[in-house]
């Protein structure tokens, strides 16, 4: 179901309606496209959080690839209910209703070794306007998400992001370029570890942030 406007991608109502009828959909890339790169940073026994999971097959494909502790979240209770039913025979997969901007309401600090985001932050910046001078709404939402990612990751944990946005502009968000130096130093306790180009389709960015030890 195509939205009437790109800003619909930021609305829970749009996703609830879409997930109600859509079986599954994988944004940007499929797991086989990035499996080798993921294995560079993720170990089989790592506690993995997949954010904005939607009806993607990523979480189950991670399980099939040998990863055994996978929690998947989405703020749409419609899709989480469907995924719980679909994968009820796979207890290693946990499905939870949660908002990426409010993870501390659902999880303790340091709960995960790895967080994987495939196009979730992309949905938060659909109303950014200029990439050089994004809207305050986009800045605020991404800042909240970044703080929550850091909160749920253990020291030295990895945040893996697959995005359509070029590294130059996404890095400005991830490193808090648009917020005050005080807020940045207090809240965004992570750094860019590496980035890779995914040569699939239009080409995407595979970005790895690591929390401070």
C-alpha positions as CSV (number, residue, x, y, z in Angstrom):
1,X,0.0,0.0,0.0
2,X,1.7,3.2,-1.2
3,X,1.2,6.2,1.0
4,X,-0.5,9.4,-0.2
5,X,2.6,11.3,1.0
6,X,6.0,10.3,2.2
7,X,5.3,11.7,5.6
8,X,2.8,8.9,6.1
9,X,5.7,6.6,6.7
10,X,6.0,8.4,10.1
11,X,2.4,7.7,11.1
12,X,1.5,4.6,13.1
13,X,-2.0,4.6,11.5
14,X,-0.4,4.1,8.1
15,X,1.6,1.1,9.3
16,X,-1.3,-0.4,11.2
17,X,-3.5,-0.3,8.0
18,X,-0.6,-1.6,5.8
19,X,0.3,-4.5,8.2
20,X,-3.3,-5.5,8.5
21,X,-3.3,-6.8,4.9
22,X,0.4,-7.1,3.9
23,X,2.0,-10.5,4.5
24,X,5.7,-9.5,4.5
25,X,8.0,-6.9,3.0
26,X,11.7,-6.3,3.3
27,X,12.9,-2.7,2.9
28,X,16.2,-1.8,1.1
29,X,17.9,-5.2,1.2
30,X,17.3,-8.8,2.1
31,X,19.3,-10.7,4.7
32,X,21.4,-12.6,2.2
33,X,22.6,-9.3,0.8
34,X,24.2,-8.3,4.1
35,X,24.8,-11.6,5.9
36,X,28.6,-11.6,5.4
37,X,28.8,-8.1,6.7
38,X,26.6,-8.7,9.7
39,X,28.7,-11.7,10.6
40,X,31.7,-9.4,10.8
41,X,30.1,-7.7,13.9
42,X,27.6,-10.1,15.3
43,X,28.3,-13.4,17.1
44,X,25.8,-16.3,17.3
45,X,25.2,-15.8,21.0
46,X,24.9,-12.1,21.0
47,X,21.7,-10.6,22.4
48,X,20.2,-9.0,19.3
49,X,17.5,-6.3,19.1
50,X,15.8,-5.7,15.7
51,X,14.1,-2.3,15.7
52,X,11.1,-1.4,13.5
53,X,10.9,-5.0,12.5
54,X,7.6,-4.7,10.7
55,X,6.7,-7.8,8.8
56,X,10.3,-8.3,7.5
57,X,11.7,-11.8,7.4
58,X,15.0,-10.5,8.8
59,X,14.6,-11.8,12.4
60,X,13.6,-15.3,11.3
61,X,16.5,-15.4,8.8
62,X,18.9,-14.4,11.5
63,X,17.6,-17.3,13.5
64,X,18.0,-19.7,10.6
65,X,21.6,-18.4,10.1
66,X,22.4,-19.5,13.7
67,X,21.7,-16.5,15.9
68,X,19.7,-17.5,18.9
69,X,18.7,-14.5,21.0
70,X,16.6,-12.2,18.9
71,X,14.1,-9.6,20.1
72,X,12.1,-7.7,17.5
73,X,10.1,-4.6,18.2
74,X,7.7,-2.4,16.3
75,X,5.3,0.3,17.6
76,X,2.5,-1.3,15.6
77,X,0.6,-3.8,17.8
78,X,-1.1,-5.1,14.6
79,X,2.2,-6.4,13.1
80,X,3.6,-7.6,16.4
81,X,0.5,-9.7,17.0
82,X,0.8,-11.2,13.5
83,X,4.5,-12.0,13.9
84,X,3.9,-13.6,17.3
85,X,1.3,-15.9,15.7
86,X,3.4,-16.6,12.6
87,X,6.5,-17.6,14.6
88,X,4.9,-19.2,17.7
89,X,6.9,-22.4,17.1
90,X,10.2,-20.5,17.4
91,X,10.5,-19.5,21.0
92,X,14.0,-18.0,20.5
93,X,12.2,-15.1,18.7
94,X,10.6,-12.5,20.9
95,X,8.2,-9.9,19.6
96,X,7.4,-6.8,21.6
97,X,5.4,-3.7,21.0
98,X,7.8,-0.7,21.6
99,X,8.7,2.6,20.2
100,X,12.4,3.2,19.2
101,X,12.1,6.6,20.8
102,X,11.0,5.1,24.2
103,X,12.9,1.8,24.6
104,X,13.8,2.6,28.2
105,X,10.2,2.0,29.0
106,X,10.5,-1.6,27.9
107,X,14.1,-2.7,28.5
108,X,16.9,-2.2,31.0
109,X,20.1,-0.5,30.3
110,X,22.7,-2.7,28.6
111,X,20.1,-5.3,27.6
112,X,21.6,-6.0,24.2
113,X,24.9,-6.6,22.5
114,X,23.7,-5.6,19.1
115,X,20.9,-3.4,17.7
116,X,20.0,-3.7,14.0
117,X,18.0,-1.0,12.2
118,X,17.0,-1.5,8.6
119,X,15.2,1.6,7.4
120,X,13.6,2.5,10.7
121,X,15.5,5.8,11.2
122,X,14.8,6.5,7.5
123,X,11.1,6.7,8.4
124,X,11.8,9.2,11.1
125,X,13.4,11.6,8.7
126,X,10.8,11.6,5.9
127,X,9.8,15.1,7.1
128,X,13.4,16.4,7.3
129,X,13.2,18.8,4.3
130,X,16.8,19.8,3.5
131,X,19.5,17.2,4.3
132,X,21.8,20.1,5.2
133,X,19.2,21.8,7.4
134,X,16.7,19.2,8.6
135,X,13.5,20.0,10.3
136,X,13.4,20.2,14.1
137,X,10.9,17.4,14.2
138,X,13.3,15.1,12.4
139,X,16.3,16.2,14.6
140,X,14.3,15.6,17.8
141,X,13.0,12.1,16.8
142,X,16.4,10.9,15.7
143,X,18.1,12.2,18.8
144,X,15.6,10.4,20.9
145,X,16.2,7.2,19.0
146,X,20.0,7.5,19.3
147,X,19.8,8.0,23.0
148,X,17.5,4.9,23.4
149,X,19.8,2.8,21.3
150,X,22.8,3.7,23.5
151,X,20.7,3.1,26.6
152,X,19.8,-0.5,25.7
153,X,23.3,-1.4,24.4
154,X,26.0,-2.7,26.6
155,X,29.3,-0.8,26.7
156,X,31.1,-1.7,23.5
157,X,27.9,-2.8,21.9
158,X,27.2,-2.4,18.2
159,X,24.4,-0.4,16.5
160,X,24.1,-1.6,12.9
161,X,22.1,0.6,10.5
162,X,21.2,-0.1,6.9
163,X,19.9,3.1,5.3
164,X,19.3,4.7,2.0
165,X,20.7,8.0,3.2
166,X,24.3,8.8,2.3
167,X,26.8,8.5,5.1
168,X,27.6,12.2,5.1
169,X,24.1,13.1,6.1
170,X,23.3,10.1,8.3
171,X,26.5,10.6,10.2
172,X,25.4,14.1,11.0
173,X,22.4,12.7,12.8
174,X,24.2,9.8,14.5
175,X,26.9,12.0,15.9
176,X,24.5,14.8,17.0
177,X,25.8,17.4,14.6
178,X,22.4,19.2,14.8
179,X,22.2,19.3,18.7
180,X,24.2,21.3,21.2
181,X,27.7,20.2,22.2
182,X,26.5,19.7,25.8
183,X,23.7,17.4,24.8
184,X,25.9,15.6,22.4
185,X,28.6,14.8,24.9
186,X,26.1,13.9,27.6
187,X,23.9,11.6,25.6
188,X,25.5,10.3,22.4
189,X,28.2,8.1,24.0
190,X,29.2,6.2,20.8
191,X,31.4,6.6,17.8
192,X,31.4,5.5,14.2
193,X,33.3,2.2,13.9
194,X,33.0,1.5,10.2
195,X,30.7,1.9,7.2
196,X,30.2,-0.2,4.1
197,X,28.5,0.3,0.8
198,X,25.8,-2.3,-0.1
199,X,25.9,-2.7,-3.8
200,X,22.3,-3.8,-4.3
201,X,19.6,-1.9,-6.1
202,X,20.2,1.8,-5.8
203,X,23.0,1.1,-3.3
204,X,22.7,1.6,0.5
205,X,24.9,2.3,3.5
206,X,25.7,-0.2,6.2
207,X,26.8,1.9,9.2
208,X,28.2,0.5,12.5
209,X,28.3,2.6,15.6
210,X,29.9,1.4,18.8
211,X,29.1,2.5,22.3
212,X,31.8,3.7,24.6
213,X,33.5,1.2,26.8
